[in-house]
């Protein structure tokens, strides 16, 4: 057993920027570990014992770190030193990564002497991960002056939800194929809508549901005018990759209050969140919840915390694109200043997320992002220049 070295100064992250990295094109992870082990043995001296600690700051799985540790210990022994619970030399190795390479950083100490070594190798795609050539296509399907809360498409019709009504559109004849209104149903809220309003449409066959703050409506595509609405604190139905989560919306705000129910009937209160996406990782099911603090919380099937992903915006959506074995998620993020947003695709695996392809920019904030069929999501934008609202279909195209 290799004991951890305790009371170690927290200086490794800074060292990544202070020490040059000697990369080798033909080096792999095991080769990097063996190289550092040989340097450690020479530093320690023949027959000396080295107390070794490994830590993982990468998205790699625990098995990969175990392989690195085994390669390091074996090479240390071959070079004339050995690993033990305590020793004259203490070695701390940290595995990290960027988008192109992995880094193994070692800080070794012997009395007052200290050495720092870094080995790197090219980062390989995770097994079953999507191709790096993935692209995200953006196509506008609707635009209007009034706020668009959500839009949903079928093969022959489009449903648009705004604060005053639900409207069904049909494709006009001719090469242009413009959308023409067919029927609409007004919305009569039980009390004034909140300032920052949200809404969601869900189509199942010929029927639809409209979820709004403090109100839910049901109707049919063929007779939208007969839509029925009822006031009350009815949970919204969030569907992602075949998984379902019932979530209570905070009627006077713009987020879910944290009271959720899984399709297995588990009831729990989690931290409030803006949006949710279901994923599978290492044969386990998780929900990603875009929390109010700017992090995306990962919870397991029991809705217990299982990690967090930083850097995403408040809107996320699972994408059922067959680009590999890992789960794909679209997430909003700042487009580079101001209030405008961008949307990018991420592969989620090993508790971390890797960006795939280029982000697509918008002319203003993205106010909604929902799954919209295989490989697609529906994004709503408020254009900062024109003030108009537009709905876009975002579709993932996998590389070869």
N, C-alpha and C positions, 0 to 999 in steps of 0.2 A: 504494500500500500504506500502511495506517495503522499506525504503529509503536506498540507498547505503551509506556506510561510506567512506567519502572522505579523502584524504591526509593520507592514511594508509601506513606505511613503507613496502617496498617490501621485506619481510623476510620469507614468507611462504615456498617457494621451499627449502631453506636451512634447514628449520625446519624438513622437511621430513627425513633428515639424522641425525638429532640431538636428536629426540625424539623417544623413543621406541614405537612400535605399539602393542597394546593389541588386538589380533584378537579373535573373537568368531566364532566357526564353525556354530552356529545356528543363527547368527545375519544376518539380511538383511539390505537393504538400509534404510528403514523407522526406523528399530530398532536402527541403528547407529545414525540417526538424533535425535531420542527421547532421547537416552542416553546422547548425548552432550547437548541437551536442558535442561535436569535435572541438569547437572553440571553447566550450565550457570545460571540457576535460583538460585541455591544455592550460586553461586559467586556474583550475583547481589543483592540478598536480596529480601524478600517478598514485592510485590507491586511495584518493580522497573521496569522501562522501559529499554528495550534493543534495540539499533539500530543494525540491522542485515544486513550483506552483504554476498551474495553467489557469487562464481565464479566457472567456470567449466574449468578444465584443462584435462578432460577426453574426450573420444570419444562418450560419451553418448549424447542422444538427449535432446533438451531443456525440453521436457515433463518430463523426469526423474529428472532433476534438480528442476522442479516445484513441483514434488511430495516430494522431500527431504525438500524443503522449507516449504511446507504445514505441513509435519510431525513435523518439528522443531518448528514452530510457535504454533501448537496445544499443543505439549508437554510442551513448555515454559509456556503457559497459565495455563495448568493443574498443573504445579509446583508452581504457585503463582506469576510469573512474566508476562510481556507482551512485545510484539514487537511494536515498534513505529518508527517514523521518526527521533527522537532524544531521547537520554537517557543518564543516568549516566554511562551505560555500553555500549561499542561498541564491537560487535562480528563479526569476519570475518571468513567465512567457505569456504574452498577450496576443491573441489572434484577432485581427481586424480586417477590414476590407473597404475598397471603394468600388466604383462601377466596373473597373477594368482588372484589378488585381487584388490578391490577398497578401496581407503582411503578417509576419510572425516576428514580434519584437521581444527580445530578451534583455533583461537587466540582471546582471550577475554581481554579487557582492561577496568579498572576502576580506573581513576586517574593515579597514578604511579604504580598501581598493574597490573600484566599481567599473564595470565594463558594460557597454550597451552595443548589441548587435541586432541587425535587422535582415531578414531574408524575405524575399517576395517571390510570388509566382503568379502566372496568369490565371485569372478567375474563370473557371469553367461554368457553363450554365448548369443549374441543378437538374438532376435526372427528371425527365418528363416536363421540363419547363418550356414555355413558349419560345419561338424563335425570336431573335433580336430584331428581325426585320418587320415586326408587327407595326401596322399603321392604323390610324383612327380617322375614319371618314366622317365629315360633318356636312349634313344636308338640311337646309331650312325647309320646314313643311308648313309653317304657318306664321303670320305676323298680324298684329292688330294694335290699336291705340290703347284699348282697355287692358288692364292687367290680366295676364294668363297665369292661372294657378297650376294647370296641368293639361296635357293633351294625350290622347290615346288613339292608336291607329289599328284598323283591321284591313283586310284585303280590299274592301270596297267602301269604307267609311272612315271618318275621323270625328272624334268627340273632343270638344274643347270646353274646359271649365274655367269660368271667370267669376268674379265676386257677385255678378248680378244674374247669371244664367248658366245653363248647360245647353250647348248647341251641337247638333249632329250635322255633319257636312257629307256630301256625296261628290265623287269625282265627276266633273263635267265631261261630256263627250268632246272628241277632237284631240289633236296632237298635243295641245298645251296641257290638257288634263287639270285645269284649275279646280279648286274646291269650291262648291256652291252650297250655301246653307239649305238644309232640308226642313228642319224643325228645331225649336228651342223650347225650354221650360224655364220660367223665372225662379229665382231663389228668394225666399222670404225668411231672412234670419230671425230667430227669436229675440235677439238683441244685436246692437251694432257690431259689425265685424271688428276684430282687433286691427290695429294700425299695420302691423307686419303680418299679413294674412298668408296662410298656406292652405292647400287643398290637394286632394289626390283622387284620381280616377282608376277604377279597376273594371276591366271588361272580362266577362266569362260567357262565351258564346254570344247569344243575342241580348244578354242582360248586362247591366252595368251598375256599379256602385260609385257614389261620390261622397268622399269623406271631407268634412269641413269643420272648423272650430265650433264645437257645441251643436253640431247637426250632421246627420247622415241621410243620404237619399238613395233610392233604388229606382230603376226604370228599365225600359227596353230600347234598343237602338231603333226599332221600327216605330215605336210610339213614345218618343221622348217627352211629348207634351203631357203624358199621363204620369210622369215621374212623381213619386211620393217621397216626402221628406218628413223627418221626425227630429225634434229637439231632444237633447240629452247628452250625457257623458258616455257615449258609445265608443268603445275602442276602435282604432283604425286597424285594418288588416294589412300588415306588411308582408309581402310575398317576395321571396328571393331564392332563386334556384330550386324551386319546389318546396322550400321550407317556409313555414308560416309563423309569424309572431303577431300577437295582438298587443297593441300598445296604446295607452291612454294619452291623448293629446291635451296639453295644457291650454285650455280654450282661450284664455286671455293673452297667451304668449305665442311663440312660434316654434315650440319644441315639444317633445314627448316628456311627460313628467317622471318617467322611470318605472311606472307600474306596468308590468308586462306579463303575458301568459304564453307559454309555448304550446305547440300543437299536441304535445304529450300531456297537457293539463297543468304543468308546473307554473305556479304563480310566484312572482318575486318582485321586489322593488330594487332596481339598479339605479345608477346615477342618471340624471336626465340627459337626453341625447336628441340630436337633430334628425338623424337618419340611420338606417341599419342595412347590413348586407350579410347574408349567410355564406360561409365558405366551408370547404373540407381541407384539412391539413393533416398529413400523416395518418390518414384513415380515421380521423376524428372530426366531428362537426363543431363549428364555432359560429357565433354571431359577432360581427364587428359593429360597434356602436359609436357614432361620431359624437363625442361628448362635448359639453359646453366649454370645457377648459382648453379646447384646441387639440386634444389627443383623440385618437380613435381607440377605444377600449375593446379588447378581445375577451369574450366570455365563452365558457364551454357549454356543453349541453345542460349542465346544472345551473347555468347563468352565474357561475363563479368566475372571478377575474382570472384571466390566463395570459395577460400581457397587454402591451399597448404599442400603437404605431404613431409616431409623431409626424407632424408636417403636412397632414391632409387638411382640407377644408371641411365645412359642415355638411356637405352633400356627398354621399357615396352610393354606389349601386353595383351589385354583382352583375357580371357579364358572362352569359353562358356561351362563350365562344370556344370551339374545339381547337385550341392552339397548343395543347399539351395537357399534362396531368395535373398541373397546379391550378388553383382558383384565380380568376382574374377579377379585378375590381376597378371601376372607374371612380375617380375622386377629383373634387374641385381643389384648386389651389390658386394663389395670387398669380396674375399673369405678368408681373414685373413692375408693380407700382400702381398706385391709385386704387380704384374700386373694381377694376376689371378682373375677371377670373379666367382661368384656363381649366381644362379637363384633361387628365392623363390616365393611362391604363397602368395598373400595377399587378405584378404577380405576387401572391401572398403564400409564403412557405417558410416553415421553420420558425414561426413567430415573427418574421420580418417581412418587409415589402420591397420589391425591386421595380423601379420604373421601366416600362417597356415602350420603345418608340418615342416619337415627339408628342408633346402636349399640343392640343388645339386651343387657340385663344378665342376669347369672346370680346364683344364690344362693351361689356358691362358686367355686372354681377350675375352669376348663375343662381336663380332663385328656386330652382327645383331640378332634381335629377332622379329619374325612376327607371327601373328595368323596362324594356320595350320589346321583348321577344328575343329569339336566339341571336347572340352576338351584338345586341343593340341596347341603347338606353336613350331616353327622351330627356333633353335638357331644355329648360326655359331660361331665356336671357332678357334682361332689361337693358336696352341700348342706351348708353349714357349720352350719346350725341342726339338721337332722334326722340328719345323718351318712349319709343315703342317697345312692345313685348314680342318676342319671337320664340317659336318652338323649333328645336333642331333634333333630328335623328342622328345619333352618333353610333357608328357601326365599326366593329373591329374586323380588320382583315389580317389573317395570319400569314407570316412569311413562310418560305419553303425551307 
